[in-house]
Structures are given as C-alpha cells and as structure tokens.
Amino acid sequence: MENRKRKLTFLFLSMDVELNVTLVTFGGFAELHKYRYLYFVVIFTLYILILCCNSTIVCLIWTHKTFHEPMYIFIAALLINSVLYSMTIYPKLLSDVLSEKQIISYPLCVFQGFSYYTSGGSEFLLLAAMAYDRYVSICKPLQYPVIMNRITIYVCLILAWLIPAFETSVLGVLYSNVKLCSFTLTGIFCNNSIYKLQCVPSVTISIYGVVTLINLVLLPMLFILFTYIRILRISYHCCRETRRKALKTCLPHLLVLVNFSCFIFFDIIIVRLDSDLSKTLRLTLTFQSILFHPLLNPIIYGLKMNEIFKHIKILLCQRKEIKFIEMS
C-alpha cells in the first residue's frame, strides 16, 4: 500500500514537472506542410556536406605533420568550430521539419542560443588569433618561432572558446529568469529573437548584450582590420614576392571575415529590430546565414590555401584509383 502511494506521488510530481515546462513554438517555416520532405532532403544534404567538407580538411591537418604549424592549427580550430556551430542548429532543425509541431522547451531554447552565440564569438576570436599569427609571420619573420610557440597557440585556442562561453553563459542565466508573455519565435531556431518573448524588455539584458557584442564582435573585428592594414602597409614597401605572399595568405581570412560579418549583421540588426520581412524572405535569409558560414570556410581554405588544395587533390586521386582497381 505504501509503495503504491509513493508511485502515485511520483506520478503526480512528474505531471507537475511536465506542466511547468514552458514551450516555445518556431513560426519561421513557410508552407512546411506542403514542402516538408523537400525541406528535410535539402537540410540533411547540406548538413552532411558541411560535416564532410570541414572534417576532411581537419583530418588532413591532423594527419600530415607539414600542417602542424600555427596557421593550419588555427584553420583546423576554425573548421571544428563550424562543425560545432552546425551541430547546434541542424539536428533540431531536421527533427522539427518532420514533426507536426515545431516546439522546444524554453530552457533548451536558451541553451541552443548559448551554444549558437558561443560558437559565433569563438569564430571572431579565432580569426583575430589568425590575424595576429599572419602579422608576426610577415612583419616579424625572425621572431615568429619565439612568439608563436606552442604555449601561445594553446592559450589563444583556450581563450577563443572560454571567453565567449563565459560571456554568453551569463546572458543565458539572465534570460532564464525573465517572465515571458509571447511563446512564438519568428525564426526556425533560438537566436537573438528570444529577446522579443519578454513581457517587459530587460534593461540589464540589453546593456549586457551590447557589452558582449562589443567584446566578442566589435573589438576582435577592429583588431583584425588594424592587423591586416599593418600587414599591407609593411608588405607594400617590401619586394613583389613578399606582397604576393601577404595577399595570398591574408585573402582567405578576409573573405571568411566578410562572410561572417554579414551573417552577424543579419542576426543582430534584422532579427533584433524585427524588420517587416515576409516569412519566405526571412526564411531564405536565415538559410543563407546558417549555410554559407559553415560551408564557405572549408571551400575558401581548401581552394585558396595551395598546400591544403594539393593534398585534397591527392586524396581524390587516390580514391579514384581505388575505385578503378575495385571495378577492374
């Protein structure tokens, strides 16, 4: 009898926990009931493509000792960050596409937002570390082995992931304590649009959000631009070969910076201001932001960095030879 009472008590407690969970609905999909399976195929294909492209270059850098240099280690870290970024969005996105209701619990939504912005902040800090590495390599070549030693690399990598994680976790704690009056997001995953769910906009969250934006986006971006301007100015007064080398190594990083800055512009400005965009246009822009960033990184570094491109060609040729031998 006593065991039965305990079971009933546990059951009622479980029901209370379930009822107390706040659910948030994603309202950003356009005509999902009509194009459900098309959405799934496209998103799944892109997800596999992102994982394969990034993982291939990371494996090349990991397995070849010639790539065990600061520049390539930072590239590998950047591509790993792209994979982590994709893993915060795509699995849930695939699940929502096949579900009748596109919902998420509010705590999980905050956690997804935390993971999303942590990887975003890490991207800028890793790009800043890469800019500093290129600056020392081109402008102070004799001091390069001393400055960019293993300890410097490890410190840069650890800080690039820890600083955004700490700053966004504070924001996550602030968001977890707000009172909600709206339960529908205009997007297809949890990002900056969580701000619109509050009953009364929090001044603390707004101020801290601006501080985080300055620390994780604006300051690294200014540092990157300052560093590359210095590189171009110094290389301009050097020989033609030095200028060519500077342009060749800096161009991929600048392309990635421009690409990611456009993504941040969309996420911070358009989402926060809640511009009067149609659902289809908003969905298209969202897909572009979550696709171009993790997919362009391996394409840019794979095609623009000659050493990586050579090894990719060798790898593809080896696979063709293996297939030819198997067929014969």
N, C-alpha and C positions, 0 to 999 in steps of 0.2 A: 504493500500500500504506500509506504514511504517512498520507494523507488518511483512509483507511478506519479506521485506528487512532484518529485524532483524533475521527472521528464516533462510534465505539463508546465512547470515553472520555466524550464529551459526553453520549451517551445514558445511560450508567451514572450519571453525575453528576446528570442530570435526574431519573432514577429515585430517587436518594438524596434529592434535594430534596423530591420529591413524597411519599416515605415519611416524611420528617422533619416534615411539616406536621401539626400537631395539629388534629384536627377535633372540633368541639363540636356536639352534637345539641340541637335545640329540642324539648322534650317537653311544651309547653304547649297544643298544639292538642287539641281534643275531637272525636273521631269525624271526623277530616279526610277519610278515605277515602269517607265517606258524603255529606258536605256540602262537598266540595272546590270545586265550581263556584259554590255559593251563597256560600261564603266569599270567593271571588275577585270575584264581582259586587258584593257589599256593600263590600268593602275598596276596590276600584277606584273605585266610585261616590263613596265618602267621600273618597278621595284627590283626585279631580278636583274635588269640591265644595270641599275645603279650599284647593286651589290657586286656583280661580276666585274664591272669596269674598275671600281675602286679597289676591290680585293686583289685583282690581277696585278696592279701596279704596286700595291703594298707588299705582295708576295715577292715580286721582282726585287724590290728594295731590300726586303728581309733576307733573301737567299743569296744575293750577289754582294760580295764583300766590296766591290768597287763603288757601290752605292752607300756604304757605311760612312757617309760624310754628313756634316750638319745640314746642308741644304736639302739632301734627299731624305734625311730623318724627319725634317720639318714637313716635307711634302707628304711623307707617309702618315705623319700625325694629322695633317690636314684632311687626308683622304679617309682615315679612320674616323675622324670627327664627322665627315659627310655621311658615313655609314650609320653612325650613332644618331645623327640628325634624322635620317630616313627611317630608322627603326622606331623613333618616337611618333611618327606620323602614319606610315604606310600600313602596318599590321592592323591598327584600329580602323583605318580608312577602308581596307578590304573587308573587314568584319561588318562595318556599317552599310556598305554597298549591298551586301547580301541579306541584311536584316530588314524586317518590316519597319522597325522604329530605329532611328539614328540617335541613340541616347548614351549618356555617360554619367557616372556619379560625379558630383561636384568635387570631392577630394581627388579623384583620379584625373579630373579635368585640370585642376590646379597642378597636379604632378606632371601631366603632359606639357602644360605651359612652362613649368620649371625646367623640364628636360629640353624642350624646344629652344628656350632662350639661353640656357646654359651652353648648348652646342653653338648657338649663334654668337654669343660673346667669346667663346673659345676660338671661333673662326677668326675674328678680328685680332685677337691677341697672338694667335699663331702666325697670321700674316705680318704682324708687327715684328715678331721674332725673326721671320724670314727676311724682312726688310733690313733689319739690323745685321743679320748674317751676310747679306749681299753687300751692305755698306762696308763692313770690315774686310770682306774678301776683295773688293775692288779698290777701296780707298786706303786700306792699311794691310796690304798683302803680306808683308813681312811679320806683322804682329798677329796675323789670323790664327795660326795654330795655338798661340798662347791664349788669346782672348776667347776663341770659340772651342774651348776644350770640353771634355765630357761633362764636367760639373756644370758648366754654363748651359749646355744643351738640356741636361736633366732639370735644372732649375727653371728654365724657360718653359719646358713642357709641363712641369707640375703646376707652375703658376698659371699657365694658359688655361688649365682645366679647373684648378681650385678657386681662383678669384671669381670667375663667372658663377660657379656652383654656389659659393658663399653668398654673393650678392643677390642672386635670383632666389635662393632659399629664404632669405629674409622677406623678399617680396611675396613668396609663396605663403609664408606664415601670416603676413598681413592680409592676403586675400582669403585665407581660410577662416578668418574671424569676421568677415563683413556680412551684413544682412542683405539677402537677395530679394528682389521684387520681380525680376524677369528671369525666365528659365529657358530662353531660346537664344542660341548664338546665331549670328548671321553667316558664319563661316562653316567649314567642314571639319575643323579640328580646333582645339583650345589654344588660342593665341591671345593677342592683346585685346580682343573683343570681349574677354571676360569682364573688363572694366565697365562695360555697358549693363551688366547684370545687377549692379548695386542699386539699392533703393536710393541712397544718397551718395554721390561721388565722394570718396575719401580724399581729403587734402593730404594726409600722410602718404597714401599710396601714390598720389600724383607727384608729390615732391620727390619721394624716394625713387619713383620711376624715372624722373628726369635725371637725377643723380646717377642712377645705374646706366642710363643711356649715354651720359657724358663719359663715365668711367670705362664702359665696355665698347662703345662705338666711336664717339667723337674724338677722344684723346688718342686711341690707337690709330685712327684714320689720319689725324694730323701728324702723328709721329711717322707713319708710313709715307705720307706725301712729302714731309720735310726730308726724310731719309733719301727718297728717290730723286728729289730735286738736287740734293747734295751730290748724289752719285752722278747724275747727268752733268752737273756743273764741273765736277772734277774730271770726269772722263772726256768732256769737251776739249779740255786743254791737253789731253794725252794723245797718243798716236791713234791712228784709224782702227787698228786691231783691238785696242782697249775699249774704244767707243762701241765697236761691234759686239764685243763680249758683254759689255754692260747692258746694251739694248737687248741682246739675246737672252740674258738671264733675268732681266727685270720685267720684260714684256709679259710673260705668263702670270707673274704675281700681280701686275697691274690689271690685267684682264680679269683675274679672279676677284680682285678688289672692286672693280667697277660692277661686275656681275652681282656680287654680294651686297654692295651698297644700294643697288636698285631694288633688290629684294627687301632690304631693311626699310627703304623709303616707302615701299608699298605697305609693309606690315605696320610700321609705326604711324605714318601720316594718314593713309587712306582708311585703315581699319579704325584708328583712334578717332578720327574726325567723323567716321560713319558717313562717308560721302554717298550721295544719291546715285548709286550704281545699280543697274539691273542685276538680277540674280545670276543670269547667264554670263554677263561680263565679269562680275565679281568672282564667279567660279573659274572662269578662264584665266584671270589674273592670278588667282590662288594656285591653280595647277602649274602655271608658268613659274611661280616663285618656288614651289616645292620640288619642281622638276629640274630647272636649269641650274640651280645652285649645286646639288649633289652630283649631277650628271656632267656638267661642263668642266668641273675640276679635273677629273681623270682625263677627259678629252684634251683640255688645254695642256696639261702637263705631259700627257702621252704623245702629243703631236709636236709641241714646241720644244720640249727638252730632248735633244738629239740622242743622248745616251739611253734614255728610257725607251724612246721610239725604236732604236736599233734592237734592243732586247725583246720588245713586243713583236717586231718583225721576225726575229729568230724563233721566238716561241710559236708564232703562227705557222712558219715554215716547217718546224718540227712536227706540229700536229698534222699538217697536210701530208708529210712524208709517212707518218704512222698510219694515217687513213689509207694512203695509197698502197702500203705494204699489206695491210689487212685485207683490202679488196683484191689484191693480186694473189 
